[in-house]
Amino acid sequence: MIKPNAFAKDADQVGYFEPSEESELFAKRLVSAISKGGDHISLTLTGKGAIAFARELSERLLAEKSQKAESNVDNQEELIPKSEVMKMLSVSSTTLWLWNNNKYLPQINIGRKVFYRAEDIQKLRKGNTNEDSGSSI
């Protein structure tokens, strides 16, 4: 709802603006055209059109934000620092470097720090316990 019109001359004119379906449809088309269009756009809008445009724009932004938040939750993966992986697997830094180069255990670099996916380490451990030799890595 939009706040009451402060410039109304009498009490009958004070009210809330409810945009029509036509102005909302126009706003949706306008947002779509702007997103597909170029860098420079010049607009002239009525009050109703501006309100409908703002509403449509805010709805789209909220929808995009919620989609990004959902995808980030789905894509989050647990990362383990290199020092912990060395202890977990009882291997040296050189071994981890070789495994990364051979794509046996890929590393993830965040800045200058090296991490490994917990999922990859679990797969590696399961693969080694199933081997006939039973030897550690």
C-alpha positions in Angstrom: 0.0 0.0 0.0 1.1 3.5 -0.7 0.9 6.2 2.0 -2.1 8.6 1.9 -1.8 11.6 -0.4 -0.5 14.5 1.8 -1.6 17.0 -0.8 -5.3 16.1 -0.9 -7.5 19.1 -0.4 -10.4 17.3 1.3 -10.9 14.1 3.3 -12.5 12.3 0.3 -9.4 12.6 -1.7 -7.2 11.0 1.0 -6.7 7.3 0.2 -4.4 4.6 -0.9 -3.4 4.0 -4.4 -4.2 0.6 -5.9 -2.6 0.3 -9.3 -4.8 -1.1 -12.1 -4.0 -4.3 -13.9 -3.2 -2.2 -16.9 -0.5 -0.2 -15.2 1.0 -3.3 -13.6 1.1 -5.0 -17.0 2.8 -1.9 -18.4 5.3 -1.9 -15.6 6.2 -5.5 -16.2 6.7 -4.8 -19.9 8.8 -1.8 -19.0 11.0 -3.7 -16.7 11.5 -6.4 -19.3 12.3 -3.8 -22.0 14.8 -2.1 -19.7 16.6 -5.3 -18.8 16.9 -6.2 -22.5 17.6 -2.7 -23.7 20.7 -0.6 -23.9 22.6 1.6 -21.4 20.7 4.8 -21.9 16.9 5.0 -21.4 14.7 8.1 -21.0 11.4 7.7 -19.3 8.3 9.9 -18.7 5.9 8.3 -16.3 2.6 9.2 -14.6 2.3 8.9 -10.9 0.4 5.6 -11.2 2.9 4.3 -13.8 5.9 5.2 -11.6 4.4 3.4 -8.6 3.6 0.3 -10.6 7.1 0.4 -12.1 8.7 0.7 -8.6 6.5 -2.2 -7.3 7.3 -4.5 -10.2 11.0 -3.6 -9.9 11.1 -4.4 -6.2 9.2 -7.7 -6.7 11.8 -8.8 -9.3 14.7 -7.8 -7.1 13.2 -9.7 -4.1 12.6 -12.8 -6.3 16.2 -12.7 -7.6 17.6 -12.3 -4.1 15.6 -15.3 -2.8 16.7 -17.4 -5.8 20.4 -16.5 -5.1 20.0 -17.3 -1.4 18.5 -20.7 -2.2 21.2 -21.6 -4.7 23.9 -20.5 -2.3 22.5 -22.8 0.4 22.4 -25.7 -2.1 25.9 -25.1 -3.4 27.7 -24.6 -0.1 30.3 -27.2 0.5 32.5 -27.9 3.5 36.1 -26.9 3.0 39.0 -28.2 5.1 42.3 -26.4 5.3 45.4 -28.0 4.0 47.0 -28.4 7.4 44.0 -30.4 8.7 44.0 -32.6 5.5 47.7 -33.3 6.0 47.0 -34.6 9.6 43.8 -36.5 8.6 45.5 -38.4 5.8 49.0 -38.5 7.3 50.6 -37.1 4.2 53.0 -34.3 3.5 52.4 -31.0 1.7 54.4 -32.4 -1.3 52.0 -35.4 -1.5 49.0 -33.1 -1.6 50.7 -31.0 -4.2 51.3 -34.1 -6.4 47.8 -35.3 -5.9 46.4 -31.9 -7.0 48.6 -32.0 -10.1 47.5 -35.5 -10.9 43.8 -34.5 -10.2 43.7 -37.2 -7.6 42.6 -34.7 -4.9 41.9 -31.3 -6.3 42.6 -28.3 -4.2 40.6 -25.1 -3.9 42.5 -21.8 -3.6 40.9 -18.9 -1.8 43.4 -16.1 -1.9 46.7 -17.7 -0.9 45.1 -20.3 1.2 44.5 -23.9 0.1 41.5 -25.9 1.0 40.1 -29.3 0.0 36.4 -30.5 -0.2 35.3 -32.7 2.7 33.4 -34.8 0.1 36.5 -35.4 -1.9 38.5 -36.5 1.2 35.6 -38.8 2.2 35.6 -40.4 -1.2 39.4 -40.8 -1.1 39.2 -42.5 2.4 36.4 -44.9 1.3 38.3 -45.8 -1.8 41.4 -46.7 0.2 39.5 -48.8 2.8 38.0 -50.9 0.0 41.3 -51.8 -1.5 42.7 -55.3 -1.1 46.1 -54.1 0.2 44.5 -52.2 3.1 47.5 -49.8 3.1 47.1 -46.2 3.9 47.7 -43.5 1.4 
